């Protein structure tokens, strides 16, 4: 039997896998797989470290432990909570991840993760900022007459000018300064329309409501006017 002497060596303090290979002249080399596991958590952090969420939006957070050598410990189960005054809600209340839903009002606060260890609880926080939803606006109100019928077209776009689909729109139509019609509908490819008899007079539309998922209407109606001449 050939004796093999292995000189002293140092194992890296980074968690992971490695291979130990032993060989000498005239023999077949041997390989031994090694696994360097992380130690107990001495600190935790939340990923992402901060989030900005529009009102009604969501953001997911994960708890990550850190051992004494700086190695991350993934899938660390934590108890989740919100700092006092933080608008919104969390679910679930425990586990490696949670989802924050921004609701109620705009404002600032923090998501808190707490992990129990033999040495005592470990806590980390991640600030959250709740912002108003992106703006939707009425880009145009246009008119047309066909076969003695007045057609009114309302176009809704987002802040980037992209047409907003399936937005609920309510419009009041005035003729000669008096309310002539009320109409409501949903946008298709960013536009909704309605018709009324094309009586003579001066028309003006006022948008009263725009409701679209994830967006808030700026409350404005663009200038618009249409004149149908009185027959002679």
C-alpha positions as CSV (number, residue, x, y, z in Angstrom):
1,X,0.0,0.0,0.0
2,X,1.3,3.4,-0.9
3,X,0.9,6.0,1.8
4,X,-0.1,9.5,0.6
5,X,0.6,12.5,2.8
6,X,-1.6,15.6,2.1
7,X,0.0,18.8,3.1
8,X,-2.1,21.2,5.2
9,X,-4.5,23.4,3.4
10,X,-7.0,26.2,4.0
11,X,-10.7,25.9,3.2
12,X,-12.3,29.1,1.8
13,X,-14.8,30.8,4.1
14,X,-17.2,31.4,1.1
15,X,-20.1,29.0,1.0
16,X,-20.4,26.8,-2.0
17,X,-19.0,23.6,-3.5
18,X,-15.4,22.6,-4.2
19,X,-13.4,19.5,-5.2
20,X,-10.3,18.1,-3.4
21,X,-8.0,16.2,-5.8
22,X,-5.2,13.9,-4.5
23,X,-2.5,12.5,-6.8
24,X,1.1,11.3,-6.6
25,X,3.5,9.8,-9.1
26,X,2.6,6.3,-10.3
27,X,-0.9,6.3,-8.8
28,X,-4.4,7.1,-10.0
29,X,-5.7,10.5,-8.8
30,X,-8.7,10.7,-6.5
31,X,-11.3,13.4,-6.3
32,X,-13.5,14.2,-3.3
33,X,-16.4,16.7,-3.5
34,X,-16.6,19.2,-0.6
35,X,-19.5,21.3,0.4
36,X,-18.9,24.5,2.4
37,X,-22.2,25.4,4.1
38,X,-23.1,28.8,5.5
39,X,-23.1,29.4,9.2
40,X,-26.0,30.7,11.3
41,X,-27.4,34.1,10.4
42,X,-25.9,37.0,12.3
43,X,-27.7,39.7,10.3
44,X,-30.5,39.9,7.7
45,X,-31.4,42.2,4.8
46,X,-34.4,42.7,2.7
47,X,-34.3,42.5,-1.1
48,X,-35.0,44.9,-2.8
49,X,-33.7,47.3,-0.3
50,X,-36.3,50.0,-1.2
51,X,-39.4,50.3,-3.4
52,X,-41.5,53.0,-5.0
53,X,-45.1,51.7,-5.7
54,X,-48.0,53.5,-7.3
55,X,-51.3,53.7,-5.3
56,X,-52.9,50.3,-5.8
57,X,-49.7,48.7,-7.0
58,X,-47.7,45.8,-5.5
59,X,-44.1,45.0,-4.7
60,X,-42.5,41.7,-3.6
61,X,-39.8,41.5,-0.9
62,X,-37.5,38.6,0.3
63,X,-35.6,38.1,3.5
64,X,-31.9,37.1,3.1
65,X,-29.7,36.1,6.0
66,X,-26.0,36.9,6.3
67,X,-23.7,34.5,8.2
68,X,-20.6,35.5,10.1
69,X,-18.4,35.1,7.0
70,X,-20.6,37.3,4.8
71,X,-22.3,34.4,3.0
72,X,-26.0,35.0,2.0
73,X,-28.6,32.6,3.4
74,X,-31.5,32.5,0.9
75,X,-35.1,31.4,1.6
76,X,-34.9,32.6,5.2
77,X,-38.3,32.6,6.8
78,X,-39.2,35.9,8.5
79,X,-42.1,37.6,10.3
80,X,-43.3,40.5,8.1
81,X,-44.9,43.7,9.3
82,X,-45.3,47.4,8.4
83,X,-43.8,50.3,10.3
84,X,-46.4,52.5,12.0
85,X,-48.1,54.8,9.6
86,X,-47.1,52.9,6.5
87,X,-50.0,53.0,4.0
88,X,-50.9,49.6,2.6
89,X,-50.9,45.9,3.6
90,X,-48.7,42.8,3.6
91,X,-49.4,39.2,2.8
92,X,-48.4,36.7,3.9
93,X,-47.3,37.7,7.4
94,X,-44.6,35.1,7.6
95,X,-42.3,33.2,5.2
96,X,-39.3,33.9,3.0
97,X,-41.2,36.4,0.8
98,X,-44.1,38.7,1.1
99,X,-46.1,41.1,-1.1
100,X,-46.8,44.7,-0.2
101,X,-49.9,46.3,-1.7
102,X,-50.0,50.1,-1.7
103,X,-53.5,51.2,-0.8
104,X,-55.4,53.9,1.0
105,X,-53.2,56.9,0.4
106,X,-49.9,58.1,-0.9
107,X,-47.1,58.4,1.6
108,X,-43.9,56.8,3.0
109,X,-43.2,54.0,5.4
110,X,-41.2,50.8,5.8
111,X,-41.5,47.0,5.4
112,X,-40.0,45.2,8.4
113,X,-38.6,41.6,8.5
114,X,-37.8,39.9,11.8
115,X,-36.1,36.6,12.1
116,X,-35.8,34.7,15.5
117,X,-32.4,33.2,16.3
118,X,-30.9,31.6,19.4
119,X,-28.9,34.8,20.0
120,X,-32.0,37.0,19.7
121,X,-34.2,38.5,16.9
122,X,-32.7,40.0,13.8
123,X,-34.5,42.9,12.1
124,X,-34.2,44.7,8.8
125,X,-36.3,47.4,7.1
126,X,-36.9,48.5,3.6
127,X,-38.4,51.9,2.9
128,X,-41.4,52.1,0.6
129,X,-42.9,55.2,-1.1
130,X,-46.5,55.2,-2.3
131,X,-46.9,57.6,-5.2
132,X,-50.1,58.6,-7.1
133,X,-51.0,56.4,-10.1
134,X,-49.8,57.5,-13.5
135,X,-52.0,60.1,-15.2
136,X,-54.6,59.5,-17.9
137,X,-55.9,62.4,-19.9
138,X,-58.4,63.1,-22.6
139,X,-56.3,63.9,-25.6
140,X,-59.1,65.1,-28.0
141,X,-62.8,65.5,-28.4
142,X,-63.8,65.5,-32.1
143,X,-67.1,65.7,-34.0
144,X,-68.6,64.5,-37.2
145,X,-72.0,64.5,-39.0
146,X,-73.3,61.7,-41.1
147,X,-76.9,61.3,-42.2
148,X,-78.1,64.0,-39.9
149,X,-76.5,62.3,-37.0
150,X,-73.9,63.9,-34.7
151,X,-70.9,61.7,-33.8
152,X,-68.8,62.6,-30.8
153,X,-65.4,60.9,-30.4
154,X,-63.4,61.0,-27.1
155,X,-59.7,59.8,-27.1
156,X,-58.0,58.8,-23.8
157,X,-54.2,58.5,-23.6
158,X,-51.6,57.9,-20.8
159,X,-48.7,60.1,-19.8
160,X,-46.6,58.8,-22.7
161,X,-49.4,59.5,-25.2
162,X,-50.3,55.8,-25.6
163,X,-54.0,55.1,-26.1
164,X,-55.7,53.7,-23.0
165,X,-57.9,50.6,-23.6
166,X,-61.1,49.8,-21.7
167,X,-61.3,53.1,-19.9
168,X,-64.8,54.0,-18.6
169,X,-65.7,57.5,-19.8
170,X,-68.7,59.7,-19.0
171,X,-69.5,62.8,-21.1
172,X,-72.0,65.6,-20.8
173,X,-72.9,67.2,-24.2
174,X,-74.1,70.8,-24.2
175,X,-75.9,72.5,-27.1
176,X,-76.3,76.2,-27.1
177,X,-75.1,76.3,-23.5
178,X,-77.7,73.9,-22.3
179,X,-77.3,70.2,-21.4
180,X,-78.3,68.2,-24.5
181,X,-77.2,64.7,-23.6
182,X,-75.4,62.4,-21.2
183,X,-73.3,59.5,-22.6
184,X,-71.1,56.8,-21.2
185,X,-69.0,54.1,-22.7
186,X,-65.6,52.3,-22.6
187,X,-62.7,53.0,-24.9
188,X,-61.8,50.6,-27.7
189,X,-58.2,51.2,-28.9
190,X,-58.2,54.3,-26.8
191,X,-61.4,55.9,-28.1
192,X,-65.1,55.9,-27.3
193,X,-67.9,57.5,-29.2
194,X,-71.6,58.2,-29.1
195,X,-74.3,59.7,-31.4
196,X,-77.1,62.1,-31.1
197,X,-79.5,63.8,-33.6
198,X,-77.5,66.6,-35.3
199,X,-79.8,69.5,-34.5
200,X,-78.6,72.9,-35.4
201,X,-76.6,74.8,-32.8
202,X,-73.2,75.1,-31.1
203,X,-72.0,72.0,-29.2
204,X,-69.4,71.5,-26.5
205,X,-68.5,68.3,-24.6
206,X,-67.4,68.2,-21.0
207,X,-65.9,64.9,-19.8
208,X,-67.1,64.2,-16.3
209,X,-65.4,60.9,-15.5
210,X,-62.5,58.7,-16.8
211,X,-61.7,55.5,-14.9
212,X,-58.9,53.2,-16.0
213,X,-57.1,50.5,-14.2
214,X,-53.8,51.7,-12.7
215,X,-54.3,55.3,-13.9
216,X,-55.8,58.5,-12.5
217,X,-57.6,61.0,-14.7
218,X,-56.2,64.6,-14.5
219,X,-59.8,65.9,-14.5
220,X,-59.5,68.1,-17.6
221,X,-61.4,68.3,-20.8
222,X,-59.5,69.8,-23.8
223,X,-61.1,72.7,-25.6
224,X,-63.7,71.6,-28.1
225,X,-66.5,73.1,-30.1
226,X,-68.7,72.2,-33.0
227,X,-71.2,74.4,-34.9
228,X,-74.1,72.9,-36.8
229,X,-75.5,75.8,-38.9
230,X,-79.2,76.5,-38.8
231,X,-80.9,75.6,-42.1
232,X,-82.0,78.6,-44.2
